[in-house]
Amino acid sequence: MTIRASTEVRLLDAADDLFFSRGIAATPVDAILERAGVSPATLYRGYASKEALLAATLRRRHEAWLQVWDDAVARQHTDEERLLAVFDALDEFRTRPLGSRWCAFLGSAAEYADAPAEVAQAVHDDTRALRSRLAELAQPLCGDSAGELAEQLLLVVTGDLAMRLRDPAHTTAIARRIAAVLVAAAREKAELGGSRRGLR
């Protein structure tokens, strides 16, 4: 048996707000039920456990994040701008009503020494999407080195998200400048490699 769509939205909104502002372990299920205005029986008709609710909340957040990122990329005009648009998306996503103290996926990974399978899968899916999308956007700039550049940018993005715990007023400005240097170096390396091949 499933729960009504409107009830599910209330549950996910409440879980999203509490899990990612107070912390997962610090948020009892009762607090989510009270915030959402639903009964335990209603919750467990849709979700077998607190972790299942967390995983569903992460999946919804992941889909919303990808849409914000897609929109940010679509507004750009050059390959470099499209690659660096991930930072526009991070800044924009942070201003959404359901914000968080920092990255919900990093927070979820940090709270479990051995995450339940559904939570681990949600974190894995987000990491995989970041890696593959960055590599796809980097490919026009540096060809075969796109994967390496994507790994570098993934590290910059992850560090930028973690900085939000140290400084709530933190923005992506410095991370963007670091990323631009990495992009320029990767592009130069690719162009140099191409010119050397042309001399053979």
Backbone hydrogen bonds, N-H to C=O, Kabsch-Sander energy under -0.5 kcal/mol:
donor,donor_aa,acceptor,acceptor_aa,energy
8,E,4,R,-2.6
9,V,5,A,-2.2
10,R,6,S,-1.7
11,L,7,T,-2.3
12,L,8,E,-2.9
13,D,9,V,-2.7
14,A,10,R,-2.4
15,A,11,L,-2.8
16,D,12,L,-2.8
17,D,13,D,-2.3
18,L,14,A,-2.4
19,F,15,A,-2.9
20,F,16,D,-1.6
21,S,18,L,-0.7
22,R,18,L,-2.3
23,G,18,L,-1.1
23,G,19,F,-0.8
27,T,24,I,-1.4
31,A,28,P,-0.8
32,I,28,P,-1.3
33,L,29,V,-2.5
34,E,30,D,-2.5
35,R,31,A,-2.3
36,A,32,I,-2.6
37,G,33,L,-1.9
38,V,33,L,-1.6
43,L,39,S,-2.1
44,Y,40,P,-2.6
45,R,41,A,-0.8
45,R,42,T,-0.6
46,G,42,T,-0.8
46,G,43,L,-1.3
47,Y,43,L,-2.5
53,L,49,S,-1.8
54,L,50,K,-2.4
55,A,51,E,-2.7
56,A,52,A,-2.0
57,T,53,L,-2.2
58,L,54,L,-2.6
59,R,55,A,-2.5
60,R,56,A,-2.2
61,R,57,T,-2.3
62,H,58,L,-2.7
63,E,59,R,-2.2
64,A,60,R,-2.1
65,W,61,R,-2.6
66,L,62,H,-2.4
67,Q,63,E,-1.7
68,V,64,A,-2.0
69,W,65,W,-2.6
70,D,66,L,-2.9
71,D,67,Q,-2.4
72,A,68,V,-2.1
73,V,69,W,-2.5
74,A,70,D,-2.4
75,R,71,D,-1.0
76,Q,73,V,-1.7
82,R,78,T,-2.3
83,L,79,D,-2.0
84,L,80,E,-2.6
85,A,81,E,-0.8
86,V,83,L,-1.1
87,F,84,L,-1.8
88,D,84,L,-0.6
89,A,85,A,-2.6
90,L,86,V,-2.0
91,D,87,F,-2.1
92,E,88,D,-2.5
93,F,89,A,-3.1
94,R,90,L,-1.6
95,T,91,D,-0.7
95,T,92,E,-1.1
96,R,93,F,-1.4
99,G,97,P,-1.5
101,R,20,F,-2.3
107,G,103,C,-2.5
108,S,104,A,-2.0
109,A,105,F,-2.3
110,A,106,L,-2.3
111,E,107,G,-1.4
112,Y,108,S,-0.6
112,Y,109,A,-0.7
119,V,116,P,-0.6
120,A,116,P,-2.9
121,Q,117,A,-2.4
122,A,118,E,-1.5
123,V,119,V,-2.2
124,H,120,A,-2.5
125,D,121,Q,-2.7
126,D,122,A,-1.7
127,T,123,V,-2.3
128,R,124,H,-2.8
129,A,125,D,-2.1
130,L,126,D,-2.3
131,R,127,T,-2.5
132,S,128,R,-2.8
133,R,129,A,-2.4
134,L,130,L,-2.3
135,A,131,R,-2.1
136,E,132,S,-2.3
137,L,133,R,-2.4
138,A,134,L,-1.9
139,Q,135,A,-1.5
141,L,138,A,-1.5
142,C,138,A,-1.9
143,G,139,Q,-2.4
145,S,142,C,-2.3
146,A,143,G,-1.9
149,L,145,S,-2.3
150,A,146,A,-2.6
151,E,147,G,-1.9
152,Q,148,E,-1.9
153,L,149,L,-2.7
154,L,150,A,-2.5
155,L,151,E,-1.8
156,V,152,Q,-1.8
157,V,153,L,-3.0
158,T,154,L,-2.4
159,G,155,L,-2.4
160,D,156,V,-2.4
161,L,157,V,-2.3
162,A,158,T,-2.1
163,M,159,G,-1.8
164,R,160,D,-0.6
164,R,161,L,-1.0
165,L,162,A,-1.8
166,R,162,A,-0.7
167,D,163,M,-2.5
170,H,167,D,-2.4
176,R,172,T,-2.8
177,R,173,A,-1.7
178,I,174,I,-2.4
179,A,175,A,-2.6
180,A,176,R,-2.3
181,V,177,R,-1.7
182,L,178,I,-2.1
183,V,179,A,-2.7
184,A,180,A,-2.4
185,A,181,V,-2.3
186,A,182,L,-2.3
187,R,183,V,-2.6
188,E,184,A,-2.5
189,K,185,A,-2.3
190,A,186,A,-2.2
191,E,187,R,-2.6
192,L,188,E,-2.6
193,G,189,K,-2.3
194,G,190,A,-2.1
195,S,191,E,-2.2
196,R,192,L,-2.0
197,R,193,G,-1.9
198,G,194,G,-1.7
199,L,195,S,-0.8
199,L,196,R,-0.8
200,R,196,R,-0.6
200,R,197,R,-0.9
